[in-house]
Amino acid sequence: MSEASSAYQRAGVDIDKKYAAVSGAAAAIRSTYTKGVVGDVGGFGGLFDPVAAGAAGELLVASTDGVGTKVMIARAHGTMGSVGEDLVNHCVNDILVQGARPLFFLDYVAMSRMQPVLVQQIIDGMAKACRENGCALIGGETAEMPGVYRDDEVDIAGTIVGSVPRAQLLDGSRVRIGDKLLGLRSSGLHTNGYSLARKVLFDDARFGMHDRPAELAGKSVAEALLAVHRSYLRSCLPLCQRSLLSAMAHITGGGLPDNIPRVLPKGTSVRIDPSKIPPLPIAELIVARGKVARSEAYRVLNMGVGMVLIVRPGDVGTATACLREVGEEPFALGDVTAGDQTVTLA
């Protein structure tokens, strides 16, 4: 150990641990490489050839996001791989709603002090989700920042870039009054509402991670909270490619009321029947134990709906059949009406 490196360690940063963490994940990173990847692990920037990936002439779609305070629950539970999957899948869904497929992903992992085991778990989780979504993990940053983060805190974020043929782009312009809404189930809370979940379940109700409330039908609190955010790519991209969709909305922070208007053109609104939504046990537990008003719950939580599809009336049967063929259980959610880009829960 050099004098300089030992001084940096005394300041709270261990460079050797950082490089050990990244080196340990190199095989997982390489396992995501697609035909578009140029170069290898360790460059200053990731290189990608869109022509080799079959995206020549297509529009690029990019998005950046994180997983919020779900990382705190994963950290307390002792394993971080699932939030790596959450991060990738969330970003995949965010560009999917514009008709795009993912090309490559970059991550950012930050913490108070370097923890190679946790970093490798996170990268392994991201690599797993990247492989499943046909997306290359081509770069990122691992940062150790004592003083910015409290002891043992970890945070993650990611950026995704995808592509969409111009004719396949979903930008809301196809939506018409009379179109129908189909809902696709979420696997859990996905990556939103965790500050409320932590307050209600751990502070107010005083549940432990391994408690199994009757409302969760045999699952532990940790299992329900850490259920991996679903990717809807394999279910929905074929519908985009067949021009069966008018629009899609990924139900993240803001829930149904705030996310659906993002894809509505002027002069339209949406009417939703909440009774059509299959109950999500973890969401219902939070609402009941926290005495959360339903109006607020639908803005903070996805309430069991992970993705909303807007479909022309004549295409509902075909779209539903295609979704069922890949294991989805779509449900009628409502319809598009005249209005000022609002959502009514009726």
VOBA-1610 file (N, C-alpha, C; in pm, whole numbers, padded with zeros to 5 digits, always signed):
BEGIN
Met+00085-00120+00000Met+00000+00000+00000Met+00089+00124+00000Ser+00063+00216-00096Ser+00145+00337-00103Ser+00098+00438+00001Glu+00186+00537+00029Glu+00151+00640+00127Glu+00029+00719+00080Ala+00025+00746-00055Ala-00087+00824-00109Ala-00218+00748-00095Ser-00215+00619-00128Ser-00340+00544-00123Ser-00387+00528+00021Ser-00294+00512+00117Ser-00335+00497+00254Ser-00396+00628+00307Ala-00348+00743+00260Ala-00407+00871+00299Ala-00550+00883+00246Tyr-00569+00837+00122Tyr-00704+00843+00062Tyr-00799+00750+00139Gln-00748+00636+00182Gln-00830+00545+00261Gln-00867+00608+00396Arg-00772+00680+00453Arg-00805+00747+00580Arg-00911+00855+00559Ala-00922+00908+00436Ala-01025+01006+00403Ala-01158+00939+00372Gly-01156+00805+00364Gly-01281+00733+00347Gly-01301+00668+00212Val-01201+00672+00123Val-01217+00615-00011Val-01111+00508-00034Asp-01155+00391-00083Asp-01065+00279-00108Asp-01070+00244-00256Ile-00970+00292-00332Ile-00968+00271-00477Ile-00958+00123-00511Asp-00878+00049-00434Asp-00859-00093-00464Asp-00991-00169-00456Lys-01073-00138-00357Lys-01203-00205-00344Lys-01294-00172-00461Lys-01286-00048-00509Lys-01369-00008-00624Lys-01335-00093-00745Tyr-01206-00104-00777Tyr-01168-00179-00896Tyr-01190-00329-00878Ala-01180-00374-00754Ala-01210-00516-00728Ala-01357-00544-00755Ala-01446-00451-00716Ala-01589-00468-00737Ala-01622-00475-00886Val-01564-00383-00963Val-01592-00379-01107Val-01531-00500-01177Ser-01408-00537-01140Ser-01344-00653-01202Ser-01423-00780-01176Gly-01480-00791-01055Gly-01557-00910-01021Gly-01684-00924-01101Ala-01732-00813-01159Ala-01856-00816-01236Ala-01831-00819-01386Ala-01706-00825-01429Ala-01673-00816-01571Ala-01740-00925-01654Ala-01742-01048-01602Ala-01802-01158-01677Ala-01952-01136-01696Ala-02018-01086-01592Ala-02163-01059-01602Ala-02188-00949-01704Ile-02103-00847-01705Ile-02119-00737-01801Ile-02102-00788-01944Arg-01996-00866-01967Arg-01972-00918-02102Arg-02086-01009-02149Ser-02154-01074-02055Ser-02263-01165-02094Ser-02381-01092-02155Thr-02384-00959-02143Thr-02494-00881-02200Thr-02461-00830-02340Tyr-02339-00846-02387Tyr-02296-00784-02511Tyr-02375-00837-02631Thr-02420-00746-02712Thr-02493-00778-02834Thr-02405-00744-02955Lys-02458-00763-03074Lys-02380-00738-03196Lys-02338-00593-03209Gly-02409-00502-03141Gly-02377-00361-03155Gly-02261-00314-03069Val-02217-00395-02973Val-02112-00351-02881Val-01976-00350-02950Val-01904-00239-02931Val-01768-00225-02982Val-01676-00204-02862Gly-01571-00283-02850Gly-01479-00268-02737Gly-01511-00363-02624Asp-01455-00332-02506Asp-01466-00423-02392Asp-01480-00341-02264Val-01489-00412-02153Val-01501-00349-02021Val-01378-00263-01993Gly-01400-00144-01934Gly-01288-00065-01885Gly-01258+00061-01962Gly-01324+00083-02076Gly-01298+00205-02151Gly-01357+00327-02082Phe-01311+00444-02124Phe-01366+00568-02067Phe-01510+00589-02111Gly-01545+00539-02228Gly-01681+00549-02279Gly-01721+00419-02346Gly-01847+00385-02340Gly-01896+00266-02409Gly-01921+00297-02555Leu-01885+00205-02643Leu-01903+00223-02786Leu-02011+00130-02836Phe-02096+00182-02925Phe-02206+00100-02976Phe-02232+00136-03122Asp-02249+00033-03205Asp-02274+00050-03348Asp-02421+00019-03376Pro-02506+00121-03396Pro-02647+00094-03418Pro-02676+00017-03547Val-02589+00031-03647Val-02609-00042-03772Val-02595-00192-03747Ala-02492-00230-03671Ala-02471-00371-03640Ala-02586-00427-03558Ala-02651-00341-03481Ala-02763-00384-03397Ala-02897-00381-03472Gly-02894-00347-03601Gly-03017-00344-03680Gly-03101-00221-03657Ala-03039-00112-03612Ala-03114+00010-03582Ala-03080+00124-03676Ala-03026+00093-03792Ala-02988+00198-03887Ala-03110+00280-03927Gly-03097+00413-03921Gly-03204+00501-03964Gly-03319+00518-03866Glu-03311+00454-03750Glu-03419+00463-03653Glu-03398+00582-03558Leu-03507+00627-03497Leu-03499+00730-03395Leu-03440+00672-03267Leu-03356+00748-03200Leu-03304+00707-03070Leu-03396+00759-02961Val-03419+00677-02860Val-03501+00714-02745Val-03418+00689-02620Ala-03406+00788-02531Ala-03323+00775-02412Ala-03401+00811-02287Ser-03363+00750-02175Ser-03429+00779-02048Ser-03334+00748-01933Thr-03348+00823-01826Thr-03269+00801-01704Thr-03363+00789-01585Asp-03335+00696-01495Asp-03420+00682-01376Asp-03344+00610-01266Gly-03410+00596-01152Gly-03355+00523-01037Gly-03462+00433-00980Val-03440+00381-00860Val-03539+00294-00797Val-03585+00349-00663Gly-03550+00475-00633Gly-03598+00538-00511Gly-03551+00469-00385Thr-03634+00477-00281Thr-03594+00423-00151Thr-03615+00272-00140Lys-03648+00208-00251Lys-03651+00062-00251Lys-03513+00006-00219Val-03407+00083-00253Val-03272+00037-00223Val-03251+00020-00073Met-03320+00098+00008Met-03303+00088+00153Met-03359-00044+00206Ile-03469-00088+00146Ile-03528-00215+00187Ile-03438-00331+00142Ala-03388-00322+00020Ala-03298-00427-00030Ala-03171-00433+00054Arg-03118-00316+00089Arg-02996-00313+00171Arg-03021-00374+00308Ala-03133-00342+00370Ala-03166-00398+00501Ala-03190-00548+00492His-03241-00593+00379His-03267-00736+00359His-03139-00814+00337Gly-03035-00745+00288Gly-02904-00809+00275Gly-02866-00852+00135Thr-02951-00828+00036Thr-02915-00862-00101Thr-02966-00754-00194Met-02884-00716-00293Met-02915-00602-00378Met-02940-00639-00524Gly-02933-00766-00557Gly-02948-00805-00698Gly-03081-00767-00757Ser-03187-00777-00678Ser-03320-00750-00732Ser-03337-00606-00774Val-03274-00511-00702Val-03290-00371-00741Val-03212-00339-00868Gly-03107-00417-00896Gly-03040-00403-01025Gly-03134-00441-01138Glu-03212-00548-01120Glu-03313-00586-01219Glu-03421-00480-01229Asp-03466-00430-01113Asp-03568-00326-01111Asp-03529-00208-01199Leu-03404-00164-01182Leu-03357-00045-01250Leu-03363-00062-01401Val-03310-00173-01451Val-03310-00196-01596Val-03452-00207-01649Asn-03534-00289-01582Asn-03670-00311-01632Asn-03752-00182-01632His-03735-00100-01527His-03805+00027-01523His-03767+00111-01645Cys-03639+00121-01674Cys-03594+00203-01786Cys-03639+00145-01920Val-03637+00013-01933Val-03688-00052-02055Val-03833-00013-02079Asn-03915-00018-01974Asn-04056+00016-01989Asn-04076+00162-02027Asp-03989+00249-01975Asp-04004+00392-02003Asp-03984+00425-02151Ile-03897+00353-02219Ile-03881+00379-02363Ile-03974+00291-02446Leu-04016+00179-02390Leu-04110+00090-02460Leu-04240+00163-02492Val-04285+00251-02402Val-04413+00318-02426Val-04408+00408-02549Gln-04290+00435-02602Gln-04280+00510-02727Gln-04254+00417-02845Gly-04267+00286-02820Gly-04250+00187-02925Gly-04108+00140-02943Ala-04018+00178-02852Ala-03875+00152-02870Ala-03830+00021-02805Arg-03729-00039-02866Arg-03660-00154-02806Arg-03528-00103-02750Pro-03478-00164-02643Pro-03352-00117-02583Pro-03231-00160-02664Leu-03131-00072-02668Leu-03004-00104-02732Leu-02894-00121-02628Phe-02875-00018-02543Phe-02771-00030-02441Phe-02807+00047-02316Phe-02735+00014-02207Phe-02767+00065-02073Phe-02637+00105-02004Leu-02643+00214-01926Leu-02530+00257-01844Leu-02579+00277-01701Asp-02497+00238-01605Asp-02539+00244-01465Asp-02456+00343-01384Tyr-02513+00383-01271Tyr-02442+00466-01173Tyr-02472+00408-01035Val-02369+00365-00965Val-02382+00308-00831Val-02300+00395-00736Ala-02362+00448-00631Ala-02292+00536-00537Ala-02320+00492-00394Met-02223+00514-00306Met-02237+00471-00167Met-02141+00549-00079Ser-02160+00533+00051Ser-02073+00604+00146Ser-01936+00540+00153Arg-01931+00408+00147Arg-01802+00338+00147Arg-01815+00217+00056Met-01708+00183-00012Met-01713+00078-00112Met-01741-00058-00050Gln-01840-00126-00105Gln-01879-00259-00059Gln-01884-00351-00181Pro-01772-00415-00215Pro-01762-00492-00339Pro-01870-00599-00356Val-01908-00666-00247Val-02008-00772-00259Val-02142-00714-00306Leu-02183-00604-00244Leu-02309-00542-00283Leu-02304-00487-00425Val-02191-00426-00461Val-02177-00373-00596Val-02189-00485-00698Gln-02124-00598-00670Gln-02132-00709-00764Gln-02273-00764-00773Gln-02345-00770-00658Gln-02485-00814-00662Gln-02569-00723-00751Ile-02549-00592-00737Ile-02626-00496-00817Ile-02595-00513-00965Ile-02467-00522-01000Ile-02430-00535-01140Ile-02477-00668-01196Asp-02469-00775-01116Asp-02521-00905-01161Asp-02670-00895-01192Gly-02744-00823-01106Gly-02888-00807-01129Gly-02915-00728-01255Met-02838-00620-01275Met-02855-00540-01397Met-02821-00624-01520Ala-02715-00701-01512Ala-02675-00784-01625Ala-02782-00887-01658Lys-02841-00947-01556Lys-02948-01045-01577Lys-03063-00981-01654Ala-03108-00864-01609Ala-03219-00797-01675Ala-03181-00751-01815Cys-03056-00706-01833Cys-03011-00667-01967Cys-03016-00785-02063Arg-02968-00901-02018Arg-02973-01020-02104Arg-03117-01052-02142Glu-03207-01047-02044Glu-03347-01083-02068Glu-03415-00985-02164Asn-03366-00860-02167Asn-03426-00759-02254Asn-03347-00734-02382Gly-03243-00814-02405Gly-03163-00797-02526Gly-03090-00665-02530Cys-03044-00619-02414Cys-02986-00487-02398Cys-02842-00502-02347Ala-02749-00430-02407Ala-02609-00441-02367Ala-02578-00344-02253Leu-02508-00393-02151Leu-02459-00309-02042Leu-02317-00266-02081Ile-02304-00141-02129Ile-02176-00103-02191Ile-02093-00006-02108Gly-02140+00032-01990Gly-02058+00122-01909Gly-02131+00169-01786Gly-02061+00251-01708Gly-02122+00304-01587Gly-02018+00366-01496Glu-02061+00394-01374Glu-01973+00458-01275Glu-02005+00400-01138Thr-01899+00371-01063Thr-01913+00328-00924Thr-01843+00432-00838Ala-01918+00500-00753Ala-01863+00613-00677Ala-01872+00589-00527Glu-01762+00620-00460Glu-01754+00613-00314Glu-01747+00756-00261Met-01851+00799-00188Met-01859+00940-00148Met-01896+00956+00000Pro-01798+00933+00088Pro-01824+00954+00231Pro-01858+01100+00256Gly-01956+01124+00339Gly-01999+01259+00368Gly-02120+01301+00287Val-02131+01248+00164Val-02250+01275+00083Val-02360+01176+00122Tyr-02320+01049+00135Tyr-02413+00946+00179Tyr-02381+00907+00322Arg-02484+00873+00396Arg-02464+00823+00532Arg-02404+00683+00528Asp-02348+00639+00641Asp-02283+00509+00647Asp-02375+00399+00595Asp-02319+00315+00509Asp-02385+00196+00454Asp-02498+00227+00356Glu-02518+00354+00323Glu-02619+00385+00222Glu-02568+00352+00082Val-02662+00310-00004Val-02633+00278-00144Val-02741+00342-00230Asp-02702+00395-00345Asp-02800+00447-00439Asp-02763+00403-00580Ile-02863+00383-00663Ile-02836+00342-00801Ile-02926+00420-00897Ala-02873+00441-01016Ala-02948+00504-01124Ala-02897+00449-01255Gly-02972+00468-01361Gly-02930+00415-01490Gly-02984+00496-01606Thr-02914+00487-01717Thr-02957+00551-01841Thr-02968+00445-01950Ile-03078+00449-02023Ile-03101+00353-02131Ile-03115+00428-02262Val-03067+00366-02368Val-03086+00418-02504Val-03144+00306-02588Gly-03252+00337-02658Gly-03316+00242-02746Gly-03346+00306-02880Ser-03412+00231-02967Ser-03444+00284-03099Ser-03583+00240-03142Val-03642+00320-03230Val-03775+00290-03281Val-03784+00336-03427Pro-03836+00252-03516Pro-03862+00299-03652Pro-03963+00413-03648Arg-03945+00514-03733Arg-04033+00630-03729Arg-04179+00592-03743Ala-04209+00495-03827Ala-04348+00455-03850Ala-04409+00386-03729Gln-04326+00338-03638Gln-04373+00264-03520Gln-04381+00352-03396Leu-04332+00476-03405Leu-04327+00564-03289Leu-04466+00589-03231Leu-04475+00575-03097Leu-04598+00607-03025Leu-04576+00739-02952Asp-04646+00843-02995Asp-04628+00974-02934Asp-04761+01036-02889Gly-04867+00956-02885Gly-04998+01005-02842Gly-05085+01053-02955Ser-05028+01078-03072Ser-05106+01135-03182Ser-05208+01037-03239Arg-05193+00909-03209Arg-05286+00809-03263Arg-05411+00792-03176Val-05410+00846-03057Val-05522+00826-02964Val-05646+00899-03014Arg-05761+00829-03005Arg-05888+00884-03048Arg-05995+00860-02941Ile-06092+00949-02937Ile-06207+00929-02848Ile-06274+00798-02886Gly-06305+00717-02786Gly-06364+00586-02810Gly-06265+00472-02800Asp-06134+00502-02802Asp-06033+00397-02783Asp-06052+00332-02646Lys-06009+00208-02636Lys-06025+00131-02512Lys-05892+00116-02439Leu-05900+00106-02307Leu-05782+00088-02223Leu-05776-00055-02173Leu-05659-00117-02189Leu-05631-00248-02130Leu-05523-00230-02024Gly-05540-00297-01912Gly-05440-00294-01807Gly-05360-00423-01803Leu-05231-00412-01771Leu-05146-00529-01746Leu-05100-00524-01601Arg-05104-00637-01537Arg-05074-00642-01394Arg-04930-00607-01362Ser-04913-00545-01247Ser-04779-00525-01192Ser-04742-00647-01109Ser-04613-00663-01082Ser-04567-00774-00998Ser-04566-00734-00851Gly-04581-00605-00825Gly-04578-00552-00689Gly-04583-00401-00697Leu-04515-00334-00606Leu-04512-00188-00609Leu-04418-00136-00718His-04343-00225-00779His-04242-00190-00879His-04137-00099-00818Thr-04125+00028-00853Thr-04019+00110-00794Thr-04071+00242-00739Asn-04198+00248-00705Asn-04255+00373-00656Asn-04339+00352-00532Gly-04342+00454-00446Gly-04425+00450-00326Gly-04356+00390-00206Tyr-04224+00371-00214Tyr-04155+00300-00106Tyr-04134+00384+00020Ser-04133+00513+00008Ser-04126+00596+00129Ser-04254+00581+00210Leu-04368+00577+00142Leu-04495+00553+00210Leu-04499+00411+00265Ala-04455+00313+00187Ala-04456+00174+00231Ala-04371+00156+00357Arg-04253+00216+00359Arg-04165+00202+00476Arg-04228+00266+00598Lys-04287+00383+00581Lys-04349+00454+00694Lys-04464+00372+00752Val-04552+00322+00665Val-04670+00251+00711Val-04635+00114+00769Leu-04557+00036+00696Leu-04535-00104+00734Leu-04433-00120+00847Phe-04327-00041+00844Phe-04221-00059+00944Phe-04236+00036+01064Asp-04270+00162+01040Asp-04280+00258+01150Asp-04415+00250+01221Asp-04525+00247+01143Asp-04658+00249+01203Asp-04706+00110+01244Ala-04709+00017+01148Ala-04758-00119+01178Ala-04654-00204+01248Arg-04527-00160+01244Arg-04416-00229+01311Arg-04398-00374+01265Phe-04415-00396+01135Phe-04385-00527+01080Phe-04235-00544+01069Gly-04190-00670+01077Gly-04052-00703+01046Gly-04043-00754+00904Met-03922-00759+00850Met-03901-00805+00713Met-03961-00943+00686His-03952-01031+00787His-03992-01170+00765His-04132-01200+00816Asp-04203-01099+00863Asp-04342-01119+00904Asp-04427-01153+00782Arg-04531-01233+00806Arg-04620-01276+00698Arg-04764-01242+00734Pro-04804-01118+00714Pro-04943-01079+00743Pro-05040-01161+00658Ala-05156-01188+00714Ala-05256-01268+00642Ala-05291-01205+00508Glu-05286-01072+00500Glu-05323-01002+00377Glu-05231-01034+00260Leu-05109-01083+00289Leu-05013-01111+00183Leu-05018-01256+00136Ala-05113-01331+00185Ala-05138-01468+00137Ala-05012-01554+00134Gly-04939-01555+00245Gly-04824-01643+00258Gly-04690-01579+00228Lys-04689-01463+00167Lys-04563-01395+00139Lys-04516-01317+00261Ser-04385-01302+00272Ser-04332-01216+00377Ser-04338-01071+00329Val-04325-00979+00423Val-04324-00838+00388Val-04210-00808+00289Ala-04092-00865+00316Ala-03978-00843+00227Ala-04004-00898+00088Glu-04060-01016+00079Glu-04088-01076-00053Glu-04183-00989-00133Ala-04285-00937-00067Ala-04383-00853-00137Ala-04321-00721-00180Leu-04240-00660-00093Leu-04182-00530-00124Leu-04071-00539-00228Leu-03998-00650-00229Leu-03883-00663-00319Leu-03916-00738-00448Ala-04045-00766-00472Ala-04083-00828-00599Ala-04027-00744-00713Val-03964-00809-00809Val-03892-00737-00916Val-03989-00665-01009His-03957-00541-01038His-04032-00460-01134His-04033-00532-01268Arg-04151-00559-01319Arg-04164-00634-01444Arg-04119-00554-01565Ser-04062-00624-01663Ser-04044-00568-01796Ser-04160-00615-01882Tyr-04217-00523-01959Tyr-04329-00556-02048Tyr-04284-00564-02194Leu-04153-00568-02216Leu-04100-00564-02352Leu-04151-00680-02437Arg-04134-00801-02388Arg-04171-00918-02470Arg-04321-00925-02493Ser-04399-00871-02402Ser-04544-00874-02417Ser-04594-00767-02513Cys-04533-00648-02508Cys-04590-00533-02577Cys-04521-00493-02706Leu-04390-00519-02719Leu-04323-00477-02841Leu-04385-00540-02967Pro-04425-00669-02963Pro-04490-00725-03082Pro-04618-00652-03120Leu-04691-00598-03022Leu-04812-00522-03052Leu-04777-00392-03122Cys-04666-00330-03078Cys-04619-00208-03145Cys-04582-00237-03290Gln-04511-00348-03310Gln-04463-00383-03443Gln-04578-00417-03538Arg-04693-00457-03481Arg-04811-00488-03563Arg-04908-00371-03568Ser-04868-00255-03514Ser-04951-00134-03514Ser-05087-00158-03450Leu-05088-00232-03339Leu-05213-00262-03268Leu-05239-00164-03153Leu-05146-00073-03126Leu-05161+00017-03012Leu-05170+00162-03056Ser-05254+00237-02987Ser-05259+00382-03006Ser-05158+00451-02915Ala-05139+00397-02796Ala-05045+00454-02699Ala-05025+00355-02585Met-04922+00380-02504Met-04896+00305-02382Met-04855+00401-02272Ala-04886+00367-02148Ala-04841+00446-02033Ala-04784+00353-01928His-04659+00379-01889His-04593+00304-01783His-04637+00367-01650Ile-04694+00287-01561Ile-04751+00342-01438Ile-04646+00342-01329Thr-04580+00459-01315Thr-04474+00477-01217Thr-04519+00583-01115Gly-04427+00667-01067Gly-04465+00768-00970Gly-04573+00860-01025Gly-04678+00882-00949Gly-04794+00957-00997Gly-04911+00867-01031Gly-04883+00736-01041Gly-04990+00639-01062Gly-05068+00660-01190Leu-05190+00609-01192Leu-05276+00623-01309Leu-05311+00769-01339Pro-05346+00850-01238Pro-05390+00987-01268Pro-05284+01075-01333Asp-05156+01054-01304Asp-05052+01142-01356Asp-04976+01087-01475Asn-04978+00955-01495Asn-04900+00898-01604Asn-04978+00885-01734Ile-05106+00851-01726Ile-05183+00836-01850Ile-05193+00968-01927Pro-05213+01083-01860Pro-05221+01209-01937Pro-05096+01240-02018Arg-04983+01181-01983Arg-04859+01207-02056Arg-04865+01158-02201Val-04960+01068-02232Val-04972+01015-02368Val-05105+01052-02433Leu-05179+01144-02371Leu-05308+01185-02428Leu-05293+01314-02508Pro-05351+01319-02629Pro-05350+01444-02705Pro-05455+01540-02651Lys-05444+01667-02689Lys-05542+01766-02647Lys-05682+01725-02692Gly-05780+01753-02607Gly-05918+01722-02640Gly-05964+01586-02595Thr-05873+01511-02527Thr-05911+01377-02480Thr-05885+01363-02331Ser-05959+01275-02270Ser-05941+01235-02131Ser-05963+01084-02122Val-05954+01032-02002Val-05972+00888-01982Val-06063+00865-01862Arg-06150+00768-01876Arg-06236+00725-01766Arg-06198+00581-01732Ile-06168+00558-01604Ile-06123+00426-01558Ile-06218+00374-01451Asp-06243+00244-01457Asp-06324+00177-01356Asp-06231+00099-01263Pro-06202+00151-01143Pro-06108+00083-01052Pro-06152-00058-01013Ser-06281-00086-01020Ser-06329-00220-00982Ser-06279-00328-01077Lys-06230-00288-01194Lys-06178-00384-01292Lys-06035-00426-01261Ile-05969-00355-01171Ile-05828-00381-01142Ile-05816-00495-01040Pro-05746-00604-01073Pro-05724-00710-00974Pro-05648-00654-00854Pro-05695-00677-00732Pro-05629-00617-00614Pro-05484-00662-00601Leu-05399-00569-00560Leu-05258-00598-00533Leu-05243-00605-00381Pro-05216-00723-00325Pro-05218-00738-00179Pro-05130-00640-00103Ile-05007-00615-00150Ile-04918-00526-00077Ile-04972-00383-00078Ala-05033-00343-00188Ala-05090-00208-00195Ala-05210-00197-00103Glu-05294-00299-00102Glu-05413-00296-00017Glu-05373-00297+00131Leu-05266-00367+00164Leu-05217-00369+00302Leu-05171-00229+00345Ile-05099-00161+00257Ile-05052-00025+00287Ile-05169+00070+00304Val-05268+00060+00215Val-05386+00147+00223Val-05461+00125+00353Ala-05480-00002+00390Ala-05557-00033+00510Ala-05483+00005+00637Arg-05356-00036+00649Arg-05282-00010+00772Arg-05244+00138+00787Gly-05227+00206+00674Gly-05189+00347+00680Gly-05307+00442+00675Lys-05428+00385+00662Lys-05549+00468+00647Lys-05529+00571+00536Val-05477+00523+00423Val-05448+00609+00309Val-05575+00627+00226Ala-05610+00749+00195Ala-05726+00776+00110Ala-05706+00711-00026Arg-05811+00653-00083Arg-05797+00586-00212Arg-05749+00684-00320Ser-05794+00807-00314Ser-05752+00905-00413Ser-05602+00927-00409Glu-05545+00928-00289Glu-05401+00944-00276Glu-05329+00816-00316Ala-05385+00702-00277Ala-05322+00574-00309Ala-05302+00557-00459Tyr-05401+00601-00537Tyr-05391+00586-00682Tyr-05287+00680-00744Arg-05240+00779-00670Arg-05134+00867-00720Arg-04996+00823-00672Val-04990+00758-00556Val-04861+00717-00499Val-04821+00577-00544Leu-04919+00487-00555Leu-04894+00346-00586Leu-04953+00310-00721Asn-04902+00203-00781Asn-04962+00160-00909Asn-05092+00082-00888Met-05119+00040-00765Met-05243-00029-00727Met-05269-00157-00807Gly-05161-00214-00864Gly-05175-00341-00935Gly-05168-00329-01086Val-05159-00207-01139Val-05151-00185-01284Val-05010-00137-01317Gly-04935-00217-01392Gly-04799-00178-01427Gly-04789-00108-01561Met-04880-00141-01652Met-04878-00082-01786Met-05021-00068-01835Val-05049+00046-01900Val-05180+00069-01961Val-05162+00078-02111Leu-05243+00004-02184Leu-05241+00006-02330Leu-05368+00074-02380Ile-05353+00163-02475Ile-05469+00227-02539Ile-05481+00168-02678Val-05599+00110-02705Val-05618+00028-02825Val-05745+00072-02898Arg-05739+00071-03029Arg-05859+00099-03107Arg-05963-00010-03080Pro-06092+00025-03076Pro-06195-00075-03044Pro-06187-00200-03129Gly-06159-00183-03257Gly-06154-00299-03346Gly-06034-00388-03326Asp-05933-00341-03252Asp-05811-00419-03231Asp-05804-00483-03091Val-05905-00457-03008Val-05900-00508-02870Val-05892-00660-02868Gly-05973-00727-02950Gly-05973-00873-02951Gly-05839-00931-02993Thr-05780-00876-03098Thr-05650-00925-03146Thr-05541-00898-03044Ala-05540-00777-02989Ala-05438-00743-02889Ala-05449-00831-02766Thr-05571-00853-02720Thr-05593-00938-02602Thr-05545-01080-02627Ala-05576-01134-02745Ala-05534-01271-02778Ala-05382-01280-02783Cys-05315-01179-02842Cys-05169-01181-02848Cys-05108-01176-02709Leu-05166-01097-02621Leu-05114-01085-02485Leu-05133-01216-02409Arg-05245-01278-02426Arg-05270-01406-02357Arg-05177-01515-02405Glu-05137-01510-02531Glu-05046-01610-02585Glu-04910-01606-02515Val-04871-01490-02463Val-04742-01478-02395Val-04758-01476-02243Gly-04874-01517-02194Gly-04892-01534-02051Gly-04949-01416-01977Glu-04985-01308-02046Glu-05046-01193-01980Glu-05194-01220-01951Glu-05245-01146-01854Glu-05388-01152-01822Glu-05445-01010-01831Pro-05459-00957-01954Pro-05506-00819-01968Pro-05649-00804-01919Phe-05681-00686-01868Phe-05817-00662-01821Phe-05865-00527-01875Ala-05994-00521-01906Ala-06055-00397-01953Ala-06049-00295-01840Leu-06002-00175-01872Leu-05977-00076-01768Leu-06064+00049-01783Gly-06100+00082-01906Gly-06179+00202-01928Gly-06175+00244-02072Asp-06201+00372-02098Asp-06200+00420-02236Asp-06160+00566-02243Val-06131+00608-02367Val-06093+00747-02393Val-06218+00827-02424Thr-06229+00941-02358Thr-06344+01029-02374Thr-06298+01168-02417Ala-06392+01255-02445Ala-06358+01395-02471Ala-06319+01460-02338Gly-06222+01552-02340Gly-06183+01618-02216Gly-06053+01693-02229Asp-05996+01727-02114Asp-05876+01811-02111Asp-05757+01737-02051Gln-05732+01617-02100Gln-05615+01536-02063Gln-05613+01501-01914Thr-05725+01456-01863Thr-05737+01416-01722Thr-05781+01270-01714Val-05767+01214-01595Val-05811+01077-01567Val-05919+01082-01460Thr-06031+01019-01488Thr-06139+01008-01391Thr-06149+00864-01344Leu-06140+00843-01214Leu-06159+00710-01155Leu-06304+00701-01113Ala-06383+00628-01191Ala-06528+00627-01168Ala-06576+00485-01144
//
